[in-house]
Amino acid sequence: MTLIEERKRRNLTRREVSDDVGLAEITIRKIEENKRNPSVKTAKTLSIYYGKTLDELFPDIFLLPSDTKRIKSKKAKKPEAS
């Protein structure tokens, strides 16, 4: 919902955003509605456009290292001696 909120806060339509960033309006809609994840390039473009960081606009995609919900890998097992 962050993208929709940012767009509406700035009184922009999807068409205006798509024209400004050079993406199809349907692409903007699908990304806003979480029906499509943006490529890294598209995410960076939208981040610059809105003046927000990637983790602010896409918190479910770009997790912060300190995020407690992030899955931590298990400690590697020591190799068995032969």
PAZA-172125 format. One record per atom (N, C-alpha, C, O): chain; atom name; x, y, z; residue in three letters. Coordinates in steps of 0.1 Angstrom, whole numbers, plus 2048, in hexadecimal, padded with zeros to 3 digits. Layout:
// PAZA-172125
node ch: A at: CA east: X north: Y up: Z aa: ALA
...
END
This chain:
// PAZA-172125
node ch: A at: N east: 808 north: 7F4 up: 800 aa: MET
node ch: A at: CA east: 800 north: 800 up: 800 aa: MET
node ch: A at: C east: 809 north: 80D up: 800 aa: MET
node ch: A at: O east: 803 north: 817 up: 7FD aa: MET
node ch: A at: N east: 815 north: 80C up: 803 aa: THR
node ch: A at: CA east: 81E north: 817 up: 804 aa: THR
node ch: A at: C east: 81E north: 81F up: 7F7 aa: THR
node ch: A at: O east: 81E north: 82B up: 7F7 aa: THR
node ch: A at: N east: 81F north: 818 up: 7EC aa: LEU
node ch: A at: CA east: 820 north: 81F up: 7DF aa: LEU
node ch: A at: C east: 813 north: 826 up: 7DC aa: LEU
node ch: A at: O east: 813 north: 832 up: 7D7 aa: LEU
node ch: A at: N east: 808 north: 820 up: 7DF aa: ILE
node ch: A at: CA east: 7FB north: 827 up: 7DD aa: ILE
node ch: A at: C east: 7FA north: 833 up: 7E5 aa: ILE
node ch: A at: O east: 7F6 north: 83E up: 7E1 aa: ILE
node ch: A at: N east: 7FE north: 832 up: 7F2 aa: GLU
node ch: A at: CA east: 7FD north: 83D up: 7FB aa: GLU
node ch: A at: C east: 806 north: 848 up: 7F7 aa: GLU
node ch: A at: O east: 802 north: 854 up: 7F7 aa: GLU
node ch: A at: N east: 812 north: 845 up: 7F2 aa: GLU
node ch: A at: CA east: 81B north: 84F up: 7ED aa: GLU
node ch: A at: C east: 816 north: 856 up: 7E1 aa: GLU
node ch: A at: O east: 816 north: 863 up: 7E0 aa: GLU
node ch: A at: N east: 810 north: 84F up: 7D8 aa: ARG
node ch: A at: CA east: 80B north: 855 up: 7CC aa: ARG
node ch: A at: C east: 7FF north: 85E up: 7CF aa: ARG
node ch: A at: O east: 7FE north: 869 up: 7CA aa: ARG
node ch: A at: N east: 7F6 north: 859 up: 7D8 aa: LYS
node ch: A at: CA east: 7EA north: 861 up: 7DB aa: LYS
node ch: A at: C east: 7EE north: 86D up: 7E3 aa: LYS
node ch: A at: O east: 7E8 north: 878 up: 7E2 aa: LYS
node ch: A at: N east: 7F8 north: 86C up: 7EC aa: ARG
node ch: A at: CA east: 7FD north: 877 up: 7F4 aa: ARG
node ch: A at: C east: 801 north: 883 up: 7EB aa: ARG
node ch: A at: O east: 801 north: 88E up: 7EF aa: ARG
node ch: A at: N east: 807 north: 87F up: 7DF aa: ARG
node ch: A at: CA east: 80C north: 889 up: 7D6 aa: ARG
node ch: A at: C east: 801 north: 88D up: 7CB aa: ARG
node ch: A at: O east: 804 north: 894 up: 7C2 aa: ARG
node ch: A at: N east: 7F5 north: 888 up: 7CD aa: ASN
node ch: A at: CA east: 7EA north: 88A up: 7C4 aa: ASN
node ch: A at: C east: 7EE north: 887 up: 7B6 aa: ASN
node ch: A at: O east: 7EB north: 88F up: 7AC aa: ASN
node ch: A at: N east: 7F4 north: 87B up: 7B4 aa: LEU
node ch: A at: CA east: 7F7 north: 876 up: 7A6 aa: LEU
node ch: A at: C east: 7EE north: 86B up: 7A2 aa: LEU
node ch: A at: O east: 7EA north: 863 up: 7AB aa: LEU
node ch: A at: N east: 7EC north: 869 up: 796 aa: THR
node ch: A at: CA east: 7E5 north: 85E up: 790 aa: THR
node ch: A at: C east: 7F0 north: 853 up: 78C aa: THR
node ch: A at: O east: 7FC north: 856 up: 78B aa: THR
node ch: A at: N east: 7EB north: 847 up: 78A aa: ARG
node ch: A at: CA east: 7F4 north: 83D up: 785 aa: ARG
node ch: A at: C east: 7FA north: 841 up: 778 aa: ARG
node ch: A at: O east: 806 north: 83E up: 775 aa: ARG
node ch: A at: N east: 7F2 north: 847 up: 770 aa: ARG
node ch: A at: CA east: 7F6 north: 84B up: 762 aa: ARG
node ch: A at: C east: 802 north: 855 up: 763 aa: ARG
node ch: A at: O east: 80B north: 854 up: 75C aa: ARG
node ch: A at: N east: 800 north: 85F up: 76D aa: GLU
node ch: A at: CA east: 80B north: 869 up: 76E aa: GLU
node ch: A at: C east: 818 north: 863 up: 773 aa: GLU
node ch: A at: O east: 822 north: 866 up: 76E aa: GLU
node ch: A at: N east: 817 north: 859 up: 77D aa: VAL
node ch: A at: CA east: 823 north: 852 up: 781 aa: VAL
node ch: A at: C east: 829 north: 84A up: 776 aa: VAL
node ch: A at: O east: 835 north: 84B up: 774 aa: VAL
node ch: A at: N east: 821 north: 843 up: 76F aa: SER
node ch: A at: CA east: 826 north: 83B up: 764 aa: SER
node ch: A at: C east: 82D north: 843 up: 759 aa: SER
node ch: A at: O east: 837 north: 840 up: 754 aa: SER
node ch: A at: N east: 827 north: 84F up: 756 aa: ASP
node ch: A at: CA east: 82D north: 858 up: 74C aa: ASP
node ch: A at: C east: 83A north: 85D up: 751 aa: ASP
node ch: A at: O east: 844 north: 85F up: 74A aa: ASP
node ch: A at: N east: 83A north: 861 up: 75E aa: ASP
node ch: A at: CA east: 846 north: 867 up: 764 aa: ASP
node ch: A at: C east: 852 north: 85E up: 765 aa: ASP
node ch: A at: O east: 85E north: 862 up: 763 aa: ASP
node ch: A at: N east: 84F north: 851 up: 768 aa: VAL
node ch: A at: CA east: 85A north: 847 up: 76A aa: VAL
node ch: A at: C east: 85D north: 83E up: 75E aa: VAL
node ch: A at: O east: 866 north: 837 up: 75E aa: VAL
node ch: A at: N east: 854 north: 83F up: 754 aa: GLY
node ch: A at: CA east: 856 north: 838 up: 748 aa: GLY
node ch: A at: C east: 852 north: 829 up: 748 aa: GLY
node ch: A at: O east: 858 north: 821 up: 742 aa: GLY
node ch: A at: N east: 848 north: 826 up: 750 aa: LEU
node ch: A at: CA east: 843 north: 819 up: 751 aa: LEU
node ch: A at: C east: 834 north: 819 up: 74D aa: LEU
node ch: A at: O east: 82E north: 823 up: 74D aa: LEU
node ch: A at: N east: 82F north: 80D up: 749 aa: ALA
node ch: A at: CA east: 821 north: 80C up: 745 aa: ALA
node ch: A at: C east: 818 north: 80E up: 752 aa: ALA
node ch: A at: O east: 81C north: 80A up: 75D aa: ALA
node ch: A at: N east: 80D north: 814 up: 750 aa: GLU
node ch: A at: CA east: 803 north: 816 up: 75B aa: GLU
node ch: A at: C east: 7FF north: 809 up: 761 aa: GLU
node ch: A at: O east: 7FE north: 808 up: 76D aa: GLU
node ch: A at: N east: 7FE north: 7FE up: 759 aa: ILE
node ch: A at: CA east: 7FA north: 7F1 up: 75F aa: ILE
node ch: A at: C east: 805 north: 7EC up: 768 aa: ILE
node ch: A at: O east: 802 north: 7E5 up: 772 aa: ILE
node ch: A at: N east: 811 north: 7EF up: 765 aa: THR
node ch: A at: CA east: 81D north: 7EA up: 76D aa: THR
node ch: A at: C east: 81C north: 7F1 up: 77B aa: THR
node ch: A at: O east: 81E north: 7EB up: 785 aa: THR
node ch: A at: N east: 819 north: 7FE up: 77B aa: ILE
node ch: A at: CA east: 818 north: 806 up: 787 aa: ILE
node ch: A at: C east: 80C north: 800 up: 78F aa: ILE
node ch: A at: O east: 80E north: 7FE up: 79B aa: ILE
node ch: A at: N east: 801 north: 7FD up: 789 aa: ARG
node ch: A at: CA east: 7F6 north: 7F7 up: 790 aa: ARG
node ch: A at: C east: 7F9 north: 7EA up: 796 aa: ARG
node ch: A at: O east: 7F6 north: 7E7 up: 7A2 aa: ARG
node ch: A at: N east: 7FF north: 7E1 up: 78E aa: LYS
node ch: A at: CA east: 802 north: 7D4 up: 793 aa: LYS
node ch: A at: C east: 80C north: 7D4 up: 79F aa: LYS
node ch: A at: O east: 80B north: 7CD up: 7A9 aa: LYS
node ch: A at: N east: 816 north: 7DD up: 79E aa: ILE
node ch: A at: CA east: 81F north: 7DF up: 7A9 aa: ILE
node ch: A at: C east: 818 north: 7E4 up: 7B6 aa: ILE
node ch: A at: O east: 81B north: 7DF up: 7C1 aa: ILE
node ch: A at: N east: 810 north: 7EE up: 7B4 aa: GLU
node ch: A at: CA east: 809 north: 7F4 up: 7BF aa: GLU
node ch: A at: C east: 800 north: 7EA up: 7C6 aa: GLU
node ch: A at: O east: 7FE north: 7EA up: 7D2 aa: GLU
node ch: A at: N east: 7F9 north: 7E1 up: 7BE aa: GLU
node ch: A at: CA east: 7F0 north: 7D7 up: 7C3 aa: GLU
node ch: A at: C east: 7F7 north: 7CA up: 7C7 aa: GLU
node ch: A at: O east: 7F0 north: 7C0 up: 7CA aa: GLU
node ch: A at: N east: 804 north: 7CA up: 7C8 aa: ASN
node ch: A at: CA east: 80C north: 7BE up: 7CB aa: ASN
node ch: A at: C east: 809 north: 7B2 up: 7C3 aa: ASN
node ch: A at: O east: 809 north: 7A7 up: 7C7 aa: ASN
node ch: A at: N east: 805 north: 7B5 up: 7B6 aa: LYS
node ch: A at: CA east: 803 north: 7AA up: 7AD aa: LYS
node ch: A at: C east: 810 north: 7A7 up: 7A5 aa: LYS
node ch: A at: O east: 811 north: 79D up: 79D aa: LYS
node ch: A at: N east: 81A north: 7B0 up: 7A7 aa: ARG
node ch: A at: CA east: 826 north: 7AE up: 7A0 aa: ARG
node ch: A at: C east: 831 north: 7B5 up: 7A8 aa: ARG
node ch: A at: O east: 82F north: 7C0 up: 7AD aa: ARG
node ch: A at: N east: 83D north: 7AE up: 7A9 aa: ASN
node ch: A at: CA east: 848 north: 7B5 up: 7B0 aa: ASN
node ch: A at: C east: 850 north: 7BD up: 7A6 aa: ASN
node ch: A at: O east: 852 north: 7B8 up: 79A aa: ASN
node ch: A at: N east: 855 north: 7C8 up: 7AA aa: PRO
node ch: A at: CA east: 85D north: 7D0 up: 7A0 aa: PRO
node ch: A at: C east: 86B north: 7CA up: 79F aa: PRO
node ch: A at: O east: 870 north: 7C4 up: 7A8 aa: PRO
node ch: A at: N east: 871 north: 7CC up: 793 aa: SER
node ch: A at: CA east: 87F north: 7C9 up: 792 aa: SER
node ch: A at: C east: 887 north: 7D2 up: 79A aa: SER
node ch: A at: O east: 881 north: 7DC up: 79F aa: SER
node ch: A at: N east: 893 north: 7CF up: 79C aa: VAL
node ch: A at: CA east: 89C north: 7D8 up: 7A4 aa: VAL
node ch: A at: C east: 89D north: 7E6 up: 79E aa: VAL
node ch: A at: O east: 89C north: 7F0 up: 7A4 aa: VAL
node ch: A at: N east: 89E north: 7E6 up: 790 aa: LYS
node ch: A at: CA east: 89E north: 7F2 up: 789 aa: LYS
node ch: A at: C east: 892 north: 7FB up: 78B aa: LYS
node ch: A at: O east: 892 north: 807 up: 78D aa: LYS
node ch: A at: N east: 886 north: 7F4 up: 78A aa: THR
node ch: A at: CA east: 879 north: 7FB up: 78C aa: THR
node ch: A at: C east: 878 north: 800 up: 79A aa: THR
node ch: A at: O east: 873 north: 80B up: 79C aa: THR
node ch: A at: N east: 87C north: 7F8 up: 7A4 aa: ALA
node ch: A at: CA east: 87B north: 7FC up: 7B2 aa: ALA
node ch: A at: C east: 883 north: 808 up: 7B4 aa: ALA
node ch: A at: O east: 87F north: 811 up: 7BB aa: ALA
node ch: A at: N east: 88F north: 808 up: 7AF aa: LYS
node ch: A at: CA east: 898 north: 814 up: 7B0 aa: LYS
node ch: A at: C east: 892 north: 820 up: 7AA aa: LYS
node ch: A at: O east: 893 north: 82B up: 7B0 aa: LYS
node ch: A at: N east: 88D north: 81E up: 79E aa: THR
node ch: A at: CA east: 886 north: 82A up: 797 aa: THR
node ch: A at: C east: 87B north: 830 up: 7A0 aa: THR
node ch: A at: O east: 87A north: 83C up: 7A1 aa: THR
node ch: A at: N east: 873 north: 827 up: 7A5 aa: LEU
node ch: A at: CA east: 867 north: 82C up: 7AD aa: LEU
node ch: A at: C east: 86D north: 832 up: 7BA aa: LEU
node ch: A at: O east: 867 north: 83C up: 7C0 aa: LEU
node ch: A at: N east: 877 north: 82C up: 7C0 aa: SER
node ch: A at: CA east: 87D north: 832 up: 7CC aa: SER
node ch: A at: C east: 882 north: 840 up: 7CA aa: SER
node ch: A at: O east: 880 north: 849 up: 7D2 aa: SER
node ch: A at: N east: 889 north: 842 up: 7BF aa: ILE
node ch: A at: CA east: 88E north: 84F up: 7BC aa: ILE
node ch: A at: C east: 883 north: 859 up: 7B9 aa: ILE
node ch: A at: O east: 883 north: 864 up: 7BD aa: ILE
node ch: A at: N east: 879 north: 854 up: 7B2 aa: TYR
node ch: A at: CA east: 86D north: 85C up: 7AE aa: TYR
node ch: A at: C east: 866 north: 861 up: 7BA aa: TYR
node ch: A at: O east: 862 north: 86D up: 7BB aa: TYR
node ch: A at: N east: 864 north: 858 up: 7C4 aa: TYR
node ch: A at: CA east: 85C north: 85C up: 7D0 aa: TYR
node ch: A at: C east: 865 north: 862 up: 7DB aa: TYR
node ch: A at: O east: 860 north: 867 up: 7E5 aa: TYR
node ch: A at: N east: 872 north: 861 up: 7D9 aa: GLY
node ch: A at: CA east: 87C north: 866 up: 7E3 aa: GLY
node ch: A at: C east: 87C north: 85E up: 7F0 aa: GLY
node ch: A at: O east: 87D north: 863 up: 7FB aa: GLY
node ch: A at: N east: 87A north: 851 up: 7EF aa: LYS
node ch: A at: CA east: 879 north: 847 up: 7FA aa: LYS
node ch: A at: C east: 883 north: 83C up: 7F8 aa: LYS
node ch: A at: O east: 887 north: 83A up: 7ED aa: LYS
node ch: A at: N east: 887 north: 836 up: 803 aa: THR
node ch: A at: CA east: 890 north: 82B up: 801 aa: THR
node ch: A at: C east: 889 north: 81E up: 7FD aa: THR
node ch: A at: O east: 87D north: 81E up: 7FD aa: THR
node ch: A at: N east: 890 north: 814 up: 7F8 aa: LEU
node ch: A at: CA east: 88A north: 808 up: 7F3 aa: LEU
node ch: A at: C east: 883 north: 801 up: 7FE aa: LEU
node ch: A at: O east: 878 north: 7FC up: 7FB aa: LEU
node ch: A at: N east: 888 north: 801 up: 80A aa: ASP
node ch: A at: CA east: 881 north: 7FA up: 815 aa: ASP
node ch: A at: C east: 875 north: 801 up: 81A aa: ASP
node ch: A at: O east: 86C north: 7FB up: 820 aa: ASP
node ch: A at: N east: 874 north: 80E up: 817 aa: GLU
node ch: A at: CA east: 868 north: 816 up: 81B aa: GLU
node ch: A at: C east: 85D north: 813 up: 811 aa: GLU
node ch: A at: O east: 852 north: 811 up: 815 aa: GLU
node ch: A at: N east: 860 north: 812 up: 804 aa: LEU
node ch: A at: CA east: 856 north: 80F up: 7FA aa: LEU
node ch: A at: C east: 853 north: 801 up: 7F9 aa: LEU
node ch: A at: O east: 847 north: 7FD up: 7F6 aa: LEU
node ch: A at: N east: 85D north: 7F8 up: 7FB aa: PHE
node ch: A at: CA east: 85B north: 7EA up: 7F9 aa: PHE
node ch: A at: C east: 860 north: 7E2 up: 805 aa: PHE
node ch: A at: O east: 869 north: 7DA up: 803 aa: PHE
node ch: A at: N east: 85A north: 7E4 up: 810 aa: PRO
node ch: A at: CA east: 85F north: 7DD up: 81C aa: PRO
node ch: A at: C east: 85E north: 7CE up: 81C aa: PRO
node ch: A at: O east: 866 north: 7C7 up: 822 aa: PRO
node ch: A at: N east: 855 north: 7C9 up: 814 aa: ASP
node ch: A at: CA east: 854 north: 7BA up: 813 aa: ASP
node ch: A at: C east: 85E north: 7B4 up: 809 aa: ASP
node ch: A at: O east: 860 north: 7A8 up: 809 aa: ASP
node ch: A at: N east: 864 north: 7BC up: 801 aa: ILE
node ch: A at: CA east: 86E north: 7B7 up: 7F8 aa: ILE
node ch: A at: C east: 87C north: 7BA up: 7FC aa: ILE
node ch: A at: O east: 885 north: 7B1 up: 7FB aa: ILE
node ch: A at: N east: 87F north: 7C6 up: 801 aa: PHE
node ch: A at: CA east: 88C north: 7CA up: 805 aa: PHE
node ch: A at: C east: 88D north: 7CB up: 814 aa: PHE
node ch: A at: O east: 88B north: 7D6 up: 81A aa: PHE
node ch: A at: N east: 890 north: 7C0 up: 81A aa: LEU
node ch: A at: CA east: 891 north: 7BF up: 828 aa: LEU
node ch: A at: C east: 89D north: 7C5 up: 82E aa: LEU
node ch: A at: O east: 8A8 north: 7C4 up: 828 aa: LEU
node ch: A at: N east: 89C north: 7CC up: 839 aa: LEU
node ch: A at: CA east: 8A8 north: 7D1 up: 840 aa: LEU
node ch: A at: C east: 8AF north: 7C6 up: 847 aa: LEU
node ch: A at: O east: 8A9 north: 7BD up: 84B aa: LEU
node ch: A at: N east: 8BC north: 7C7 up: 848 aa: PRO
node ch: A at: CA east: 8C4 north: 7BD up: 84F aa: PRO
node ch: A at: C east: 8C0 north: 7BB up: 85E aa: PRO
node ch: A at: O east: 8C1 north: 7B0 up: 863 aa: PRO
node ch: A at: N east: 8BB north: 7C5 up: 864 aa: SER
node ch: A at: CA east: 8B7 north: 7C5 up: 872 aa: SER
node ch: A at: C east: 8A8 north: 7C0 up: 874 aa: SER
node ch: A at: O east: 8A3 north: 7C0 up: 87F aa: SER
node ch: A at: N east: 8A2 north: 7BD up: 869 aa: ASP
node ch: A at: CA east: 894 north: 7B9 up: 869 aa: ASP
node ch: A at: C east: 892 north: 7AC up: 871 aa: ASP
node ch: A at: O east: 899 north: 7A2 up: 86D aa: ASP
node ch: A at: N east: 88A north: 7AC up: 87B aa: THR
node ch: A at: CA east: 889 north: 7A0 up: 884 aa: THR
node ch: A at: C east: 881 north: 795 up: 87D aa: THR
node ch: A at: O east: 881 north: 789 up: 882 aa: THR
node ch: A at: N east: 87A north: 798 up: 873 aa: LYS
node ch: A at: CA east: 872 north: 78E up: 86C aa: LYS
node ch: A at: C east: 87A north: 786 up: 862 aa: LYS
node ch: A at: O east: 875 north: 77C up: 85C aa: LYS
node ch: A at: N east: 885 north: 78B up: 85F aa: ARG
node ch: A at: CA east: 88E north: 785 up: 855 aa: ARG
node ch: A at: C east: 892 north: 777 up: 85A aa: ARG
node ch: A at: O east: 896 north: 775 up: 865 aa: ARG
node ch: A at: N east: 892 north: 76D up: 851 aa: ILE
node ch: A at: CA east: 896 north: 760 up: 854 aa: ILE
node ch: A at: C east: 8A5 north: 75F up: 855 aa: ILE
node ch: A at: O east: 8AC north: 763 up: 84C aa: ILE
node ch: A at: N east: 8AA north: 75B up: 860 aa: LYS
node ch: A at: CA east: 8B8 north: 759 up: 862 aa: LYS
node ch: A at: C east: 8BC north: 74B up: 85F aa: LYS
node ch: A at: O east: 8B5 north: 742 up: 862 aa: LYS
node ch: A at: N east: 8C8 north: 74A up: 858 aa: SER
node ch: A at: CA east: 8CD north: 73D up: 855 aa: SER
node ch: A at: C east: 8D2 north: 736 up: 861 aa: SER
node ch: A at: O east: 8D7 north: 73C up: 86A aa: SER
node ch: A at: N east: 8D0 north: 729 up: 861 aa: LYS
node ch: A at: CA east: 8D5 north: 721 up: 86C aa: LYS
node ch: A at: C east: 8E4 north: 720 up: 86C aa: LYS
node ch: A at: O east: 8EA north: 721 up: 861 aa: LYS
node ch: A at: N east: 8EB north: 71F up: 877 aa: LYS
node ch: A at: CA east: 8F9 north: 71E up: 877 aa: LYS
node ch: A at: C east: 8FD north: 711 up: 86F aa: LYS
node ch: A at: O east: 8F7 north: 707 up: 870 aa: LYS
node ch: A at: N east: 908 north: 713 up: 868 aa: ALA
node ch: A at: CA east: 90D north: 708 up: 860 aa: ALA
node ch: A at: C east: 912 north: 6FD up: 869 aa: ALA
node ch: A at: O east: 919 north: 6FF up: 873 aa: ALA
node ch: A at: N east: 90F north: 6F1 up: 865 aa: LYS
node ch: A at: CA east: 913 north: 6E5 up: 86D aa: LYS
node ch: A at: C east: 922 north: 6E3 up: 86A aa: LYS
node ch: A at: O east: 927 north: 6E5 up: 85F aa: LYS
node ch: A at: N east: 929 north: 6DF up: 874 aa: LYS
node ch: A at: CA east: 937 north: 6DC up: 873 aa: LYS
node ch: A at: C east: 939 north: 6CF up: 86B aa: LYS
node ch: A at: O east: 931 north: 6C6 up: 86D aa: LYS
node ch: A at: N east: 942 north: 6CF up: 861 aa: PRO
node ch: A at: CA east: 944 north: 6C3 up: 859 aa: PRO
node ch: A at: C east: 949 north: 6B7 up: 862 aa: PRO
node ch: A at: O east: 951 north: 6B9 up: 86B aa: PRO
node ch: A at: N east: 944 north: 6AB up: 85F aa: GLU
node ch: A at: CA east: 948 north: 6A0 up: 867 aa: GLU
node ch: A at: C east: 956 north: 69B up: 863 aa: GLU
node ch: A at: O east: 95A north: 69C up: 857 aa: GLU
node ch: A at: N east: 95D north: 697 up: 86D aa: ALA
node ch: A at: CA east: 96B north: 692 up: 86A aa: ALA
node ch: A at: C east: 96A north: 684 up: 864 aa: ALA
node ch: A at: O east: 962 north: 67C up: 869 aa: ALA
node ch: A at: N east: 973 north: 681 up: 85B aa: SER
node ch: A at: CA east: 973 north: 674 up: 854 aa: SER
node ch: A at: C east: 97D north: 66B up: 85B aa: SER
node ch: A at: O east: 97E north: 660 up: 856 aa: SER
END
